[in-house]
């Protein structure tokens, strides 16, 4: 997204937190918000920004059952090229917990 690439990481975190709050208030809109989060996860950014996106996706997985499988898939893609070991470990732990519960774990 053009807007997100033009603002600092500090403001990106604020936007991501707002998206997370909106998604939890309006779970029926999770598809578009998850698409946005997965898109910004691929953008350039520092640790705090990436952590905010990952935490938002974790909350979506926890509170919106319908988006669990798709969110886990996006997180799997992210850890392939993740430069932040701490985030990779947290995601791998979540995959270890949630992966076996998936209808068709891949």
MODELLER restraints for C-alpha pairs under 7 A, 6 or more apart:
rsr = mdl.restraints
at = mdl.atoms
rsr.add(forms.Gaussian(group=physical.xy_distance, feature=features.Distance(at['CA:4:A'], at['CA:12:A']), mean=6.55, stdev=0.5))
rsr.add(forms.Gaussian(group=physical.xy_distance, feature=features.Distance(at['CA:9:A'], at['CA:45:A']), mean=6.46, stdev=0.5))
rsr.add(forms.Gaussian(group=physical.xy_distance, feature=features.Distance(at['CA:9:A'], at['CA:46:A']), mean=6.83, stdev=0.5))
rsr.add(forms.Gaussian(group=physical.xy_distance, feature=features.Distance(at['CA:9:A'], at['CA:49:A']), mean=5.77, stdev=0.5))
rsr.add(forms.Gaussian(group=physical.xy_distance, feature=features.Distance(at['CA:12:A'], at['CA:49:A']), mean=6.47, stdev=0.5))
rsr.add(forms.Gaussian(group=physical.xy_distance, feature=features.Distance(at['CA:13:A'], at['CA:49:A']), mean=5.29, stdev=0.5))
rsr.add(forms.Gaussian(group=physical.xy_distance, feature=features.Distance(at['CA:13:A'], at['CA:52:A']), mean=5.99, stdev=0.5))
rsr.add(forms.Gaussian(group=physical.xy_distance, feature=features.Distance(at['CA:16:A'], at['CA:52:A']), mean=6.58, stdev=0.5))
rsr.add(forms.Gaussian(group=physical.xy_distance, feature=features.Distance(at['CA:16:A'], at['CA:53:A']), mean=6.20, stdev=0.5))
rsr.add(forms.Gaussian(group=physical.xy_distance, feature=features.Distance(at['CA:19:A'], at['CA:33:A']), mean=6.83, stdev=0.5))
rsr.add(forms.Gaussian(group=physical.xy_distance, feature=features.Distance(at['CA:20:A'], at['CA:56:A']), mean=5.27, stdev=0.5))
rsr.add(forms.Gaussian(group=physical.xy_distance, feature=features.Distance(at['CA:23:A'], at['CA:29:A']), mean=6.51, stdev=0.5))
rsr.add(forms.Gaussian(group=physical.xy_distance, feature=features.Distance(at['CA:23:A'], at['CA:30:A']), mean=5.73, stdev=0.5))
rsr.add(forms.Gaussian(group=physical.xy_distance, feature=features.Distance(at['CA:23:A'], at['CA:33:A']), mean=6.67, stdev=0.5))
rsr.add(forms.Gaussian(group=physical.xy_distance, feature=features.Distance(at['CA:27:A'], at['CA:64:A']), mean=6.50, stdev=0.5))
rsr.add(forms.Gaussian(group=physical.xy_distance, feature=features.Distance(at['CA:30:A'], at['CA:67:A']), mean=6.89, stdev=0.5))
rsr.add(forms.Gaussian(group=physical.xy_distance, feature=features.Distance(at['CA:37:A'], at['CA:53:A']), mean=6.35, stdev=0.5))
rsr.add(forms.Gaussian(group=physical.xy_distance, feature=features.Distance(at['CA:38:A'], at['CA:74:A']), mean=6.13, stdev=0.5))
rsr.add(forms.Gaussian(group=physical.xy_distance, feature=features.Distance(at['CA:41:A'], at['CA:50:A']), mean=6.42, stdev=0.5))
rsr.add(forms.Gaussian(group=physical.xy_distance, feature=features.Distance(at['CA:41:A'], at['CA:53:A']), mean=6.57, stdev=0.5))
rsr.add(forms.Gaussian(group=physical.xy_distance, feature=features.Distance(at['CA:47:A'], at['CA:84:A']), mean=6.88, stdev=0.5))
rsr.add(forms.Gaussian(group=physical.xy_distance, feature=features.Distance(at['CA:51:A'], at['CA:87:A']), mean=6.83, stdev=0.5))
rsr.add(forms.Gaussian(group=physical.xy_distance, feature=features.Distance(at['CA:57:A'], at['CA:71:A']), mean=6.38, stdev=0.5))
rsr.add(forms.Gaussian(group=physical.xy_distance, feature=features.Distance(at['CA:60:A'], at['CA:67:A']), mean=6.92, stdev=0.5))
rsr.add(forms.Gaussian(group=physical.xy_distance, feature=features.Distance(at['CA:61:A'], at['CA:67:A']), mean=6.31, stdev=0.5))
rsr.add(forms.Gaussian(group=physical.xy_distance, feature=features.Distance(at['CA:61:A'], at['CA:68:A']), mean=4.57, stdev=0.5))
rsr.add(forms.Gaussian(group=physical.xy_distance, feature=features.Distance(at['CA:61:A'], at['CA:71:A']), mean=6.69, stdev=0.5))
rsr.add(forms.Gaussian(group=physical.xy_distance, feature=features.Distance(at['CA:75:A'], at['CA:91:A']), mean=6.85, stdev=0.5))
rsr.add(forms.Gaussian(group=physical.xy_distance, feature=features.Distance(at['CA:79:A'], at['CA:88:A']), mean=5.54, stdev=0.5))
rsr.add(forms.Gaussian(group=physical.xy_distance, feature=features.Distance(at['CA:82:A'], at['CA:88:A']), mean=6.62, stdev=0.5))
rsr.add(forms.Gaussian(group=physical.xy_distance, feature=features.Distance(at['CA:99:A'], at['CA:105:A']), mean=5.94, stdev=0.5))
